[in-house]
Amino acid sequence: MTYEELKTKHKDLNIVEMDLSEVKGLKGLYFDGNIALERKMSQTEKSCVLAEELGHYYTTSGNILDQTDVSNRKQEYRARLYGFNLKIGLMGLIRAFEHGCRSASDIAEYLDVTEEYLKEAVDCYRSKYGVYTTVDNYVVYFTPTLGVLKID
């Protein structure tokens, strides 16, 4: 889903773009039904950040900015996984493979994500599933590199 599609689908939320440069490293922030995004990002970057912030909307509660707290880190992980699944997901990787994408840049472009976001998602999936996982008639490999194999 593109940035505009995500915004349209979640029009019940107040999604605004603003200058977040005062807060070092912050590209997005969810608070009480509001999502603020750094305005100085590409549309693709905004879609990735918005997906994670939607993850916070649907999966987290309270102020989790203090990442030294284990409970907050778990909530952050859930929100990131939600975003990865929203933008990419195992089926997205399979669709990219079926579309003929073989390189990380091709897959990222096809899925409208940044290469960095794709890498983080694959690392997250590797952590969750291990070397590979199966979906329908496909095996999705995460190690040694990302790969999809169709099982007949």
Accessible surface in RSA format (square Angstrom, percent):
REM  Atomic radii and reference values for relative SASA: ProtOr
REM  Chains: A
REM  Algorithm: Lee & Richards
REM  Probe-radius: 1.40
REM  Slices: 20
REM RES _ NUM      All-atoms   Total-Side   Main-Chain    Non-polar    All polar
REM                ABS   REL    ABS   REL    ABS   REL    ABS   REL    ABS   REL
RES MET A   1    78.84  40.8  46.68  30.9  32.16  76.6  48.27  41.0  30.57  40.5
RES THR A   2    59.05  42.0  59.05  59.9   0.00   0.0  55.28  74.2   3.77   5.7
RES TYR A   3     3.11   1.5   1.60   0.9   1.51   3.9   1.38   1.0   1.73   2.1
RES GLU A   4    92.46  53.1  91.96  69.6   0.51   1.2  52.84 102.2  39.63  32.4
RES GLU A   5    90.34  51.9  84.15  63.7   6.19  14.7  36.15  69.9  54.19  44.2
RES LEU A   6     0.00   0.0   0.00   0.0   0.00   0.0   0.00   0.0   0.00   0.0
RES LYS A   7    62.07  30.3  58.34  35.8   3.72   8.9  23.93  21.5  38.14  40.6
RES THR A   8    88.03  62.6  80.02  81.1   8.01  19.1  61.24  82.3  26.79  40.5
RES LYS A   9   129.26  63.1  98.50  60.4  30.75  73.2  70.49  63.5  58.76  62.6
RES HIS A  10    10.89   6.0  10.86   7.5   0.04   0.1   4.41   4.5   6.49   7.5
RES LYS A  11   169.88  82.9 142.60  87.5  27.28  64.9  98.11  88.3  71.77  76.4
RES ASP A  12   115.18  80.7  73.79  73.4  41.39  97.9  50.56 119.0  64.62  64.4
RES LEU A  13    15.68   8.7   5.97   4.3   9.71  24.4   6.87   4.8   8.81  23.7
RES ASN A  14    78.90  54.4  71.37  69.0   7.53  18.1  25.21  60.7  53.69  51.9
RES ILE A  15    24.82  14.1   4.73   3.5  20.09  48.4   4.73   3.4  20.09  54.5
RES VAL A  16    57.77  38.0  53.79  48.7   3.98   9.6  57.77  50.2   0.00   0.0
RES GLU A  17    61.74  35.4  42.40  32.1  19.34  46.1  17.07  33.0  44.66  36.5
RES MET A  18    79.24  41.0  79.24  52.4   0.00   0.0  73.84  62.8   5.40   7.2
RES ASP A  19    63.35  44.4  49.46  49.2  13.89  32.9  20.53  48.3  42.82  42.7
RES LEU A  20    14.35   8.0  12.85   9.2   1.50   3.8  14.26  10.0   0.10   0.3
RES SER A  21    75.55  63.8  45.97  61.3  29.58  68.1  42.14  89.7  33.41  46.8
RES GLU A  22   163.67  94.0 124.93  94.5  38.74  92.2  50.27  97.2 113.40  92.6
RES VAL A  23    78.44  51.6  74.19  67.2   4.26  10.3  77.77  67.6   0.68   1.8
RES LYS A  24   201.64  98.4 172.10 105.6  29.54  70.3 120.55 108.5  81.08  86.4
RES GLY A  25    73.85  91.1   0.00   N/A  73.85  91.1  42.13 115.6  31.72  71.0
RES LEU A  26    44.35  24.7  35.44  25.4   8.91  22.4  37.39  26.3   6.95  18.7
RES LYS A  27    98.76  48.2  95.63  58.7   3.13   7.5  60.67  54.6  38.09  40.6
RES GLY A  28     6.39   7.9   0.00   N/A   6.39   7.9   0.00   0.0   6.39  14.3
RES LEU A  29    51.99  29.0  51.18  36.6   0.81   2.0  51.99  36.5   0.00   0.0
RES TYR A  30    54.37  25.4  37.78  21.5  16.59  43.2  22.40  16.8  31.97  39.4
RES PHE A  31    93.81  46.9  88.90  55.1   4.91  12.8  93.81  56.9   0.00   0.0
RES ASP A  32   133.09  93.2 104.04 103.6  29.05  68.7  33.95  79.9  99.14  98.9
RES GLY A  33    22.48  27.7   0.00   N/A  22.48  27.7  16.40  45.0   6.08  13.6
RES ASN A  34    37.50  25.9  37.50  36.2   0.00   0.0   3.65   8.8  33.86  32.7
RES ILE A  35     0.09   0.1   0.00   0.0   0.09   0.2   0.09   0.1   0.00   0.0
RES ALA A  36     1.24   1.1   1.23   1.9   0.01   0.0   1.23   1.7   0.01   0.0
RES LEU A  37     0.00   0.0   0.00   0.0   0.00   0.0   0.00   0.0   0.00   0.0
RES GLU A  38    17.20   9.9  17.20  13.0   0.00   0.0  15.42  29.8   1.79   1.5
RES ARG A  39   121.44  51.0 110.46  56.3  10.98  26.2  33.33  45.6  88.11  53.4
RES LYS A  40   148.55  72.5 113.00  69.3  35.55  84.6  92.07  82.9  56.48  60.2
RES MET A  41    22.12  11.5   6.85   4.5  15.27  36.4  11.68   9.9  10.44  13.8
RES SER A  42    59.44  50.2  44.31  59.1  15.14  34.9  51.76 110.2   7.68  10.8
RES GLN A  43    92.68  51.8  88.15  64.4   4.53  10.8  59.48 126.6  33.20  25.2
RES THR A  44    38.50  27.4  37.64  38.2   0.86   2.1  14.10  18.9  24.40  36.9
RES GLU A  45    58.52  33.6  57.32  43.4   1.20   2.9  12.44  24.1  46.09  37.6
RES LYS A  46    15.22   7.4  15.22   9.3   0.00   0.0   0.00   0.0  15.22  16.2
RES SER A  47     0.00   0.0   0.00   0.0   0.00   0.0   0.00   0.0   0.00   0.0
RES CYS A  48     5.81   4.4   5.61   6.3   0.20   0.5   5.68  14.4   0.13   0.1
RES VAL A  49    21.67  14.3  18.60  16.8   3.07   7.4  21.66  18.8   0.01   0.0
RES LEU A  50     0.00   0.0   0.00   0.0   0.00   0.0   0.00   0.0   0.00   0.0
RES ALA A  51     0.00   0.0   0.00   0.0   0.00   0.0   0.00   0.0   0.00   0.0
RES GLU A  52    23.08  13.3  23.08  17.5   0.00   0.0   2.86   5.5  20.22  16.5
RES GLU A  53    12.45   7.1  12.45   9.4   0.00   0.0   0.00   0.0  12.45  10.2
RES LEU A  54     0.04   0.0   0.04   0.0   0.00   0.0   0.04   0.0   0.00   0.0
RES GLY A  55     0.00   0.0   0.00   N/A   0.00   0.0   0.00   0.0   0.00   0.0
RES HIS A  56    15.96   8.7  15.96  11.1   0.00   0.0   7.81   8.1   8.15   9.5
RES TYR A  57    73.77  34.4  56.33  32.0  17.44  45.4  21.43  16.1  52.34  64.5
RES TYR A  58   108.94  50.9  75.01  42.7  33.93  88.3  57.21  43.0  51.73  63.8
RES THR A  59    46.05  32.8  23.70  24.0  22.35  53.3  32.93  44.2  13.12  19.8
RES THR A  60    23.33  16.6   5.30   5.4  18.03  43.0   1.40   1.9  21.93  33.1
RES SER A  61    86.23  72.9  73.83  98.5  12.40  28.6  49.97 106.4  36.26  50.8
RES GLY A  62    72.83  89.8   0.00   N/A  72.83  89.8  42.51 116.7  30.32  67.9
RES ASN A  63   118.89  82.0  85.08  82.2  33.81  81.4  43.27 104.1  75.62  73.1
RES ILE A  64    17.84  10.1  14.79  11.0   3.05   7.3  14.79  10.6   3.05   8.3
RES LEU A  65   119.23  66.4  99.55  71.2  19.67  49.5 101.89  71.6  17.34  46.7
RES ASP A  66    81.72  57.2  71.53  71.2  10.19  24.1  38.53  90.7  43.19  43.1
RES GLN A  67    67.99  38.0  59.50  43.5   8.49  20.2  52.59 111.9  15.40  11.7
RES THR A  68   115.80  82.4  94.02  95.3  21.78  51.9  83.84 112.6  31.96  48.3
RES ASP A  69    62.89  44.1  54.52  54.3   8.37  19.8  14.31  33.7  48.58  48.4
RES VAL A  70    82.04  54.0  79.43  71.9   2.61   6.3  79.43  69.0   2.61   7.1
RES SER A  71    63.60  53.7  58.41  78.0   5.19  12.0  35.85  76.3  27.75  38.9
RES ASN A  72    18.56  12.8  18.56  17.9   0.00   0.0   0.00   0.0  18.56  17.9
RES ARG A  73   107.78  45.3 102.48  52.2   5.30  12.6  44.94  61.4  62.84  38.1
RES LYS A  74   124.48  60.7 120.14  73.7   4.34  10.3  69.55  62.6  54.93  58.5
RES GLN A  75    20.52  11.5  20.52  15.0   0.00   0.0   4.45   9.5  16.07  12.2
RES GLU A  76    41.14  23.6  41.14  31.1   0.00   0.0  19.93  38.5  21.21  17.3
RES TYR A  77    93.71  43.8  90.39  51.4   3.32   8.6  86.04  64.7   7.67   9.5
RES ARG A  78   110.37  46.3 107.08  54.6   3.29   7.8  51.38  70.2  58.99  35.8
RES ALA A  79     0.00   0.0   0.00   0.0   0.00   0.0   0.00   0.0   0.00   0.0
RES ARG A  80    67.54  28.4  66.46  33.9   1.08   2.6  23.50  32.1  44.04  26.7
RES LEU A  81    24.24  13.5  24.24  17.3   0.00   0.0  24.24  17.0   0.00   0.0
RES TYR A  82    70.30  32.8  64.46  36.7   5.84  15.2  48.06  36.1  22.24  27.4
RES GLY A  83     0.00   0.0   0.00   N/A   0.00   0.0   0.00   0.0   0.00   0.0
RES PHE A  84     4.75   2.4   4.75   2.9   0.00   0.0   4.75   2.9   0.00   0.0
RES ASN A  85    71.96  49.6  55.85  54.0  16.11  38.8  23.35  56.2  48.61  47.0
RES LEU A  86    43.20  24.1  22.12  15.8  21.08  53.0  28.16  19.8  15.04  40.5
RES LYS A  87     7.17   3.5   0.00   0.0   7.17  17.1   0.54   0.5   6.64   7.1
RES ILE A  88     6.04   3.4   0.12   0.1   5.91  14.3   0.12   0.1   5.91  16.0
RES GLY A  89     9.88  12.2   0.00   N/A   9.88  12.2   9.88  27.1   0.00   0.0
RES LEU A  90    27.08  15.1  22.71  16.2   4.37  11.0  22.71  15.9   4.37  11.8
RES MET A  91    84.57  43.8  83.23  55.1   1.33   3.2  81.55  69.3   3.02   4.0
RES GLY A  92     0.88   1.1   0.00   N/A   0.88   1.1   0.00   0.0   0.88   2.0
RES LEU A  93     2.79   1.6   0.77   0.5   2.03   5.1   0.85   0.6   1.94   5.2
RES ILE A  94     4.40   2.5   4.40   3.3   0.00   0.0   4.40   3.2   0.00   0.0
RES ARG A  95   123.31  51.8 120.16  61.3   3.15   7.5  54.21  74.1  69.10  41.9
RES ALA A  96     0.04   0.0   0.04   0.1   0.00   0.0   0.04   0.1   0.00   0.0
RES PHE A  97    47.73  23.9  44.87  27.8   2.86   7.4  45.66  27.7   2.07   5.9
RES GLU A  98    92.92  53.3  62.28  47.1  30.65  73.0  32.46  62.8  60.47  49.4
RES HIS A  99   122.68  67.0  92.18  64.1  30.49  78.0  58.47  60.3  64.21  74.7
RES GLY A 100    45.84  56.5   0.00   N/A  45.84  56.5  25.91  71.1  19.92  44.6
RES CYS A 101    11.02   8.3   6.49   7.2   4.54  10.7   1.81   4.6   9.21   9.9
RES ARG A 102   152.79  64.2 123.79  63.1  29.00  69.1  75.02 102.5  77.77  47.1
RES SER A 103    50.96  43.1  42.73  57.0   8.23  19.0  47.50 101.2   3.46   4.8
RES ALA A 104    54.71  50.3  44.75  69.1   9.97  22.7  46.28  65.2   8.44  22.3
RES SER A 105    53.62  45.3  48.21  64.3   5.41  12.5  29.48  62.8  24.14  33.8
RES ASP A 106    67.82  47.5  64.22  63.9   3.60   8.5   9.24  21.7  58.58  58.4
RES ILE A 107    15.93   9.1  15.93  11.9   0.00   0.0  15.93  11.5   0.00   0.0
RES ALA A 108     3.47   3.2   3.47   5.3   0.00   0.0   3.47   4.9   0.00   0.0
RES GLU A 109   143.85  82.6 122.17  92.4  21.68  51.6  49.44  95.6  94.41  77.1
RES TYR A 110    83.52  39.0  53.35  30.4  30.17  78.5  38.22  28.7  45.30  55.8
RES LEU A 111    12.01   6.7   5.96   4.3   6.05  15.2  10.19   7.2   1.82   4.9
RES ASP A 112    37.27  26.1  34.93  34.8   2.33   5.5  16.96  39.9  20.30  20.2
RES VAL A 113     4.96   3.3   0.00   0.0   4.96  12.0   0.00   0.0   4.96  13.5
RES THR A 114    39.44  28.0  32.88  33.3   6.56  15.6  33.96  45.6   5.48   8.3
RES GLU A 115    95.26  54.7  86.92  65.8   8.34  19.9  29.99  58.0  65.27  53.3
RES GLU A 116   113.30  65.0 104.65  79.2   8.64  20.6  44.07  85.2  69.23  56.5
RES TYR A 117    15.80   7.4  14.41   8.2   1.39   3.6  14.89  11.2   0.91   1.1
RES LEU A 118     4.89   2.7   4.89   3.5   0.00   0.0   4.89   3.4   0.00   0.0
RES LYS A 119   132.78  64.8 127.16  78.0   5.62  13.4 102.29  92.1  30.49  32.5
RES GLU A 120    57.48  33.0  52.41  39.7   5.07  12.1  26.69  51.6  30.79  25.1
RES ALA A 121     0.04   0.0   0.04   0.1   0.00   0.0   0.04   0.1   0.00   0.0
RES VAL A 122    12.02   7.9  12.02  10.9   0.00   0.0  12.02  10.4   0.00   0.0
RES ASP A 123    51.06  35.8  45.62  45.4   5.44  12.9  24.79  58.3  26.26  26.2
RES CYS A 124    14.45  10.9   7.90   8.8   6.56  15.4  12.07  30.6   2.39   2.6
RES TYR A 125     0.82   0.4   0.82   0.5   0.00   0.0   0.82   0.6   0.00   0.0
RES ARG A 126    83.18  34.9  79.65  40.6   3.53   8.4  38.66  52.8  44.52  27.0
RES SER A 127    90.79  76.7  52.30  69.8  38.48  88.7  32.13  68.4  58.65  82.2
RES LYS A 128   104.72  51.1  71.52  43.9  33.19  79.0  48.55  43.7  56.16  59.8
RES TYR A 129    76.35  35.6  50.41  28.7  25.94  67.5  36.43  27.4  39.93  49.2
RES GLY A 130    32.65  40.3   0.00   N/A  32.65  40.3  31.85  87.4   0.81   1.8
RES VAL A 131    82.67  54.4  77.88  70.5   4.79  11.5  78.09  67.9   4.58  12.4
RES TYR A 132   116.54  54.4 106.94  60.8   9.60  25.0  58.61  44.0  57.93  71.4
RES THR A 133    23.36  16.6  19.07  19.3   4.29  10.2   5.28   7.1  18.08  27.3
RES THR A 134    81.50  58.0  61.81  62.7  19.69  46.9  29.79  40.0  51.70  78.2
RES VAL A 135    29.12  19.2  24.72  22.4   4.41  10.6  29.12  25.3   0.00   0.0
RES ASP A 136   120.16  84.2  78.98  78.6  41.18  97.4  30.52  71.8  89.64  89.4
RES ASN A 137    90.05  62.1  88.68  85.7   1.37   3.3   4.67  11.2  85.38  82.5
RES TYR A 138    27.18  12.7  27.18  15.5   0.00   0.0  14.51  10.9  12.67  15.6
RES VAL A 139    12.26   8.1  12.26  11.1   0.00   0.0  12.26  10.7   0.00   0.0
RES VAL A 140     0.00   0.0   0.00   0.0   0.00   0.0   0.00   0.0   0.00   0.0
RES TYR A 141    77.73  36.3  77.73  44.2   0.00   0.0  46.77  35.1  30.97  38.2
RES PHE A 142     0.00   0.0   0.00   0.0   0.00   0.0   0.00   0.0   0.00   0.0
RES THR A 143    53.35  37.9  49.94  50.6   3.41   8.1  46.90  63.0   6.45   9.7
RES PRO A 144   124.79  90.9 101.30  92.3  23.49  85.4 103.59  85.5  21.20 131.7
RES THR A 145    99.14  70.5  92.41  93.7   6.73  16.0  71.39  95.9  27.75  41.9
RES LEU A 146    47.29  26.3  21.60  15.5  25.69  64.6  21.60  15.2  25.69  69.1
RES GLY A 147    26.80  33.1   0.00   N/A  26.80  33.1  26.80  73.6   0.00   0.0
RES VAL A 148    21.62  14.2   5.73   5.2  15.89  38.3   6.17   5.4  15.45  41.9
RES LEU A 149    96.14  53.5  95.93  68.6   0.21   0.5  96.14  67.5   0.00   0.0
RES LYS A 150   104.93  51.2  90.10  55.3  14.83  35.3  41.93  37.7  63.01  67.1
RES ILE A 151    79.29  45.1  73.73  54.9   5.56  13.4  77.21  55.6   2.08   5.6
RES ASP A 152   168.85 118.3 100.04  99.6  68.81 162.7  68.62 161.5 100.23 100.0
END  Absolute sums over single chains surface
CHAIN  1 A     8699.6       7037.7       1661.9       4848.4       3851.1
END  Absolute sums over all chains
TOTAL          8699.6       7037.7       1661.9       4848.4       3851.1
